[in-house]
Amino acid sequence: MQTISTDQIRYTIEGYEYDYEPKARVTTLDWFNIAKCARERMTDNCHNINRWRGERRSFYASIVMMDADTKCLLD
């Protein structure tokens, strides 16, 4: 990882370069994506109880930060 400017970061992953500009705030959709990724990591690490517990904490923390109980569903 190398810094390009104060607002933009460049990552190199498996030979591919990605530019990323951090956001000023994390939205509900971002928290949902974090929870989704944590849930996937929980499944991937089900054989390692310590790692699984850490991912479970990430999952529930993102659900709390998403404040899911206050959201309306548009069915």
C-alpha positions as CSV (number, residue, x, y, z in Angstrom):
1,M,0.0,0.0,0.0
2,Q,1.3,3.4,-0.9
3,T,-0.2,6.9,-0.4
4,I,-0.8,9.0,-3.5
5,S,-2.2,12.1,-1.8
6,T,-3.9,13.0,1.4
7,D,-7.2,11.9,0.0
8,Q,-6.3,8.9,-2.2
9,I,-4.7,5.6,-1.4
10,R,-3.3,3.1,-3.9
11,Y,-3.4,-0.6,-3.2
12,T,-1.6,-3.4,-5.1
13,I,-3.4,-6.7,-4.8
14,E,-2.1,-9.7,-6.8
15,G,-0.5,-7.5,-9.3
16,Y,-3.5,-5.2,-9.9
17,E,-3.4,-1.6,-8.7
18,Y,-6.5,0.0,-7.1
19,D,-7.0,3.6,-6.1
20,Y,-9.2,4.2,-3.2
21,E,-10.5,7.5,-1.7
22,P,-11.8,7.2,1.9
23,K,-15.2,8.6,2.6
24,A,-15.9,11.1,5.4
25,R,-18.6,8.9,7.0
26,V,-19.9,5.3,7.0
27,T,-23.5,5.0,5.7
28,T,-26.0,2.3,6.6
29,L,-25.3,0.5,3.3
30,D,-21.6,0.5,4.2
31,W,-22.4,-1.1,7.6
32,F,-24.5,-3.6,5.8
33,N,-21.6,-4.5,3.5
34,I,-19.2,-4.8,6.5
35,A,-21.7,-7.1,8.2
36,K,-22.1,-9.2,5.1
37,C,-18.3,-9.6,4.7
38,A,-17.9,-10.5,8.4
39,R,-20.6,-13.1,8.0
40,E,-18.7,-14.6,5.1
41,R,-15.5,-14.6,7.1
42,M,-17.3,-16.4,9.9
43,T,-18.2,-19.2,7.5
44,D,-14.7,-19.3,6.1
45,N,-13.2,-19.5,9.6
46,C,-15.6,-21.9,11.3
47,H,-12.7,-24.3,12.0
48,N,-10.8,-21.6,14.0
49,I,-13.0,-20.7,17.1
50,N,-10.9,-17.7,18.1
51,R,-11.0,-16.1,14.6
52,W,-14.7,-17.0,14.3
53,R,-15.5,-15.2,17.6
54,G,-13.7,-12.1,16.3
55,E,-15.6,-12.1,13.1
56,R,-18.8,-12.6,15.1
57,R,-18.0,-9.5,17.1
58,S,-17.5,-7.6,13.8
59,F,-20.8,-8.9,12.5
60,Y,-22.8,-7.9,15.5
61,A,-21.0,-4.5,15.9
62,S,-21.8,-3.6,12.4
63,I,-25.5,-4.6,12.9
64,V,-25.6,-2.3,15.9
65,M,-23.9,0.5,14.0
66,M,-26.4,0.1,11.1
67,D,-29.2,0.7,13.6
68,A,-31.3,-1.8,11.8
69,D,-34.3,-1.5,14.1
70,T,-35.0,2.1,13.0
71,K,-35.0,1.3,9.2
72,C,-38.2,1.0,7.2
73,L,-38.6,-1.8,4.8
74,L,-40.1,-1.0,1.4
75,D,-41.9,-4.1,0.5
